[in-house]
Amino acid sequence: MQDVISRSVLVRCGDRLPAVDSAYLDCVSDTLALLLAERGVADVRTPFAADWRFDLTSGPDGRLGPALPPADQDQLLGRRTGWRPRWQPTTDPGADARAWHARLTAGTPLVVVADAYHLPWLPYHGHQHMEHGFVVEAIDAGHDPMVAVVDPYDNVTQWGAAVPTRTSIALSDLAAALPGGRWGFLEPTDPAADTAQPADLILGNARAIAEAGRDGSYDRFVDQYRALTEADLTHLALQTWLLRRSRGLHRLWLAGLRPGTVAAPAADLLAGVEIAWQRAGESAYVALRRVSRGRAAPPAALDTLRAAADAELAAAAALLETEGEL
């Protein structure tokens, strides 16, 4: 990597970490929220939090899960904020670093999505292969440049806690994490005029949840886990984790609306939904630990999952009953 970088460059964005809902966003969305904050977007919660949906998608193994984050999140961010992520694949560490340097020189911080197994500041390091996003805010000059990283991620794992972090890593040490990854930056776009009032958004969300109940989405999601195999429970633990964080973020958004903007029960109803998904996740994790040790999965894993689905549908129904009050 001789002469990859000839001079140091810095675009400071780590000071914006407090603006990000790190405890509720996934490990790529939180980096996009950080970049939005750096670009001067005052509200980096609403673009990620205003939707409450249960749209199922099929994964590579055929198992169903809610589309979290939604497949069209990049387009949604463009319409809601005027900034849209532009992605490109990682290729070669030296070439990538030169491209990052050019972006930073232009005053643009960027996101890298790489393999968490090879990222030493994470508890997943050496344990689990998974996509993980982080922000690059600086590159130092030199034969083996140092890359300054800002990672907003906040989560407790079986190997320890991931907390919002600022650190540095040599480009040569980062290289193993890059194959198959991608990197991107925000580019301006024309935001769509959004005249929807919070009450309209809330009712639209409730109608979408109710429709997911009518079309059998919740039943299909729950029923696929009836065998409670180790693979089932591994998948379920991840899906309930995503659902709990998503519902918690939506609750925060509801609670943050101006007093009198929405009917008072809305945030309380979502708090109950969040707790229900948390219980389902905890039950799935306990069942997974038991099955991984050769023991039978407790029936409570399915019971708490069904209870969470029912709580979500009941909350939507309760909001629809208050339609005239919103």
C-alpha positions in Angstrom: 0.0 0.0 0.0 3.0 2.3 -0.6 1.9 5.9 -1.0 -1.8 5.1 -0.7 -2.4 8.4 1.1 -0.1 11.4 0.7 -1.8 13.7 3.3 -4.1 13.4 6.3 -7.7 14.5 6.1 -10.5 14.8 8.7 -14.2 15.4 8.6 -15.3 15.4 12.2 -18.7 13.8 12.9 -18.2 11.9 16.1 -19.4 14.8 18.1 -22.9 14.2 16.7 -23.2 10.8 18.4 -25.7 12.0 21.0 -28.2 12.8 18.3 -28.4 9.1 17.2 -30.9 6.6 18.8 -28.1 4.0 19.0 -29.9 1.7 21.4 -32.8 1.2 18.9 -31.3 1.3 15.4 -29.6 -1.5 13.6 -25.9 -1.3 12.9 -26.2 0.3 9.4 -29.1 2.6 10.1 -27.4 4.2 13.0 -24.4 5.2 10.8 -26.8 6.8 8.3 -28.4 8.7 11.1 -25.0 9.9 12.2 -24.2 11.1 8.7 -27.6 12.9 8.5 -26.8 14.7 11.8 -23.4 15.7 10.4 -25.2 17.1 7.3 -27.3 19.3 9.5 -30.6 17.3 9.6 -32.1 18.4 12.9 -34.5 15.5 13.4 -32.7 12.2 12.7 -35.3 10.1 14.6 -38.5 10.6 12.5 -37.0 9.3 9.2 -36.3 5.9 10.8 -39.1 5.8 13.5 -42.3 7.1 12.0 -43.3 3.8 10.4 -44.9 0.8 12.2 -45.2 -2.1 9.9 -45.2 -5.9 9.8 -44.2 -6.6 6.1 -42.8 -10.1 5.8 -39.8 -11.0 3.7 -38.2 -14.3 2.9 -34.5 -14.8 3.8 -31.9 -17.0 2.0 -32.9 -20.0 4.1 -36.6 -19.5 3.3 -37.6 -18.3 6.8 -39.8 -15.4 7.1 -39.0 -12.2 9.0 -40.2 -8.6 9.1 -38.5 -6.3 6.7 -36.4 -4.4 9.2 -35.0 -2.1 8.1 -37.4 -1.7 5.2 -36.1 -2.5 1.8 -36.8 1.0 0.6 -35.1 2.8 3.5 -32.6 4.6 1.3 -35.5 6.0 -0.9 -37.4 6.9 2.3 -34.5 8.8 3.7 -34.1 10.7 0.4 -37.8 11.8 0.4 -37.8 12.6 4.1 -34.5 14.4 4.6 -33.2 15.4 1.2 -30.2 13.1 1.6 -29.9 9.6 0.1 -27.2 7.0 0.6 -25.1 6.2 -2.5 -23.5 2.7 -2.2 -20.7 1.0 -4.0 -18.9 -2.3 -3.4 -15.5 -2.5 -1.6 -12.8 -3.6 -4.0 -9.2 -3.4 -2.9 -8.1 -1.8 0.4 -5.7 0.6 -1.3 -8.2 1.7 -4.0 -11.0 2.0 -1.5 -8.8 4.1 0.8 -8.0 6.5 -2.0 -11.7 6.8 -2.8 -12.5 7.4 0.9 -9.7 10.0 1.0 -11.2 11.9 -2.0 -14.6 11.9 -0.3 -13.2 13.2 3.0 -11.2 15.8 1.2 -14.4 17.0 -0.3 -15.9 17.3 3.2 -18.0 14.1 3.1 -17.8 11.5 5.8 -18.7 8.0 4.7 -20.1 4.6 5.9 -18.3 1.3 5.5 -20.2 -2.0 5.8 -17.8 -4.8 6.6 -17.5 -8.2 8.3 -17.8 -7.7 12.1 -15.8 -10.9 12.6 -12.7 -8.9 11.7 -13.4 -5.6 13.5 -11.4 -5.6 16.7 -13.5 -3.0 18.6 -16.6 -5.2 18.5 -17.6 -8.1 20.7 -18.4 -10.0 17.5 -14.6 -10.0 16.7 -13.4 -13.6 16.2 -16.9 -14.9 17.0 -19.5 -14.1 14.4 -19.6 -13.2 10.8 -22.2 -10.5 10.1 -22.5 -7.2 8.3 -21.6 -4.2 10.4 -21.6 -0.5 9.6 -19.3 2.2 10.8 -18.4 5.7 9.9 -15.0 6.8 8.6 -14.2 10.4 9.6 -10.5 10.6 8.9 -7.5 8.9 7.2 -3.9 9.7 8.3 -1.1 9.9 5.8 1.5 7.2 5.6 2.5 3.9 4.1 -0.1 2.1 6.2 -2.7 4.8 6.9 -4.7 4.9 10.1 -8.5 5.0 9.6 -10.4 7.0 12.2 -13.7 5.2 12.9 -16.9 6.3 14.6 -19.2 3.5 15.5 -22.6 4.4 17.0 -23.7 0.9 17.6 -25.2 0.0 21.1 -26.1 -3.6 21.9 -25.4 -6.3 24.5 -24.2 -9.6 23.1 -23.2 -12.9 24.5 -19.6 -11.9 24.1 -19.9 -8.5 25.7 -21.4 -5.0 25.1 -21.0 -3.0 21.9 -21.1 0.7 22.8 -20.8 3.9 20.7 -17.1 4.2 20.0 -14.4 6.3 18.4 -11.3 4.4 17.5 -8.6 4.1 14.9 -7.4 1.0 12.9 -4.6 0.5 10.4 -5.8 0.0 6.9 -3.9 -3.2 6.7 -5.7 -4.5 9.8 -9.1 -3.5 8.3 -8.4 -5.2 5.0 -9.7 -8.6 6.1 -13.1 -7.2 6.9 -13.7 -5.5 3.5 -14.2 -8.3 0.9 -17.9 -8.6 0.0 -18.7 -5.3 1.8 -19.7 -1.9 0.6 -19.2 1.7 1.4 -21.3 4.8 0.8 -22.0 8.5 1.4 -24.9 10.8 1.4 -25.8 12.8 -1.7 -28.4 15.5 -1.9 -31.7 14.8 -3.5 -35.0 16.6 -3.7 -37.1 15.8 -0.6 -40.8 15.1 -1.3 -43.3 17.5 0.2 -44.7 15.7 3.2 -48.0 17.2 4.4 -49.1 14.1 6.4 -50.0 15.0 10.0 -48.9 12.7 12.8 -52.4 11.5 13.4 -52.6 10.4 9.8 -49.3 8.6 10.1 -50.4 6.9 13.3 -53.7 5.7 11.8 -52.0 4.6 8.6 -49.6 2.5 10.6 -52.4 1.0 12.7 -54.3 0.1 9.5 -51.2 -1.5 8.0 -50.7 -3.7 11.2 -54.4 -4.7 11.1 -54.1 -5.7 7.5 -51.0 -7.8 8.3 -53.2 -9.6 10.8 -56.0 -10.1 8.3 -53.7 -11.5 5.6 -52.2 -14.0 7.9 -48.7 -12.5 8.2 -48.5 -12.9 11.9 -49.8 -16.5 11.8 -47.2 -17.4 9.1 -44.5 -15.8 11.1 -45.4 -17.7 14.4 -46.2 -21.0 12.8 -42.8 -21.4 11.1 -41.2 -21.9 14.5 -43.4 -24.7 15.8 -40.6 -27.3 15.6 -38.4 -25.1 17.8 -35.2 -26.4 16.3 -31.9 -24.7 17.0 -32.0 -23.1 13.6 -35.6 -21.9 14.2 -34.6 -20.4 17.6 -31.5 -18.7 16.2 -33.6 -17.0 13.6 -36.4 -16.2 16.1 -34.0 -14.6 18.5 -32.7 -12.2 15.8 -36.2 -11.3 14.5 -37.6 -10.6 18.0 -34.5 -8.4 18.7 -35.2 -6.4 15.5 -38.9 -6.1 16.4 -38.2 -5.0 20.0 -35.8 -2.2 18.8 -38.1 -1.1 16.0 -41.2 -0.9 18.3 -39.1 0.9 20.9 -38.0 3.5 18.4 -41.5 4.1 17.2 -42.6 4.5 20.9 -39.9 7.1 21.3 -41.1 9.0 18.3 -44.7 8.9 19.5 -43.7 10.1 23.0 -41.6 12.9 21.4 -44.5 14.5 19.5 -45.9 17.7 20.8 -48.5 17.4 23.6 -52.0 17.2 22.1 -50.7 16.1 18.7 -51.9 12.5 19.2 -54.3 10.6 21.5 -52.5 10.0 24.8 -52.8 6.2 24.6 -50.6 5.9 21.5 -47.2 5.8 23.1 -48.4 3.7 26.1 -49.8 1.1 23.7 -46.5 0.9 21.9 -44.7 0.6 25.2 -46.7 -2.5 25.9 -45.9 -3.8 22.4 -42.2 -3.2 22.9 -42.3 -5.1 26.2 -44.1 -8.0 24.6 -41.4 -8.4 21.9 -38.7 -8.1 24.5 -40.3 -11.0 26.5 -40.5 -13.0 23.3 -36.9 -12.4 22.6 -35.8 -13.3 26.0 -37.8 -16.5 25.9 -36.3 -17.4 22.5 -32.8 -16.8 23.8 -33.4 -19.1 26.8 -34.9 -21.7 24.6 -31.9 -21.5 22.2 -29.5 -22.0 25.1 -31.4 -25.1 26.2 -31.6 -26.6 22.7 -27.9 -25.9 22.0 -27.2 -28.1 25.1 -29.3 -31.0 23.8 -32.4 -30.3 25.9 -36.0 -29.7 24.8 -37.2 -26.2 24.1 -39.7 -24.9 26.6 -43.2 -24.3 25.2 -43.0 -20.7 26.5 -40.9 -19.8 23.5 -44.0 -20.1 21.3 -46.4 -18.8 23.9 -44.6 -15.5 24.4 -44.2 -15.1 20.6 -47.9 -15.5 20.0 -48.6 -13.1 22.9 -46.3 -10.5 21.3 -48.1 -10.8 18.0 -51.5 -10.6 19.7 -50.3 -7.5 21.7 -49.3 -5.8 18.4 -52.6 -6.5 16.8 -54.5 -5.4 19.9 -52.6 -2.1 20.0 -53.5 -1.4 16.4 -57.1 -2.2 17.0 -57.2 0.1 20.0 -55.7 3.0 18.0 -58.3 2.5 15.2 -61.1 2.6 17.8 -59.9 6.1 18.7 -59.8 7.3 15.1 -62.2 10.1 15.7 -60.1 11.4 18.6 -56.8 11.7 16.8 
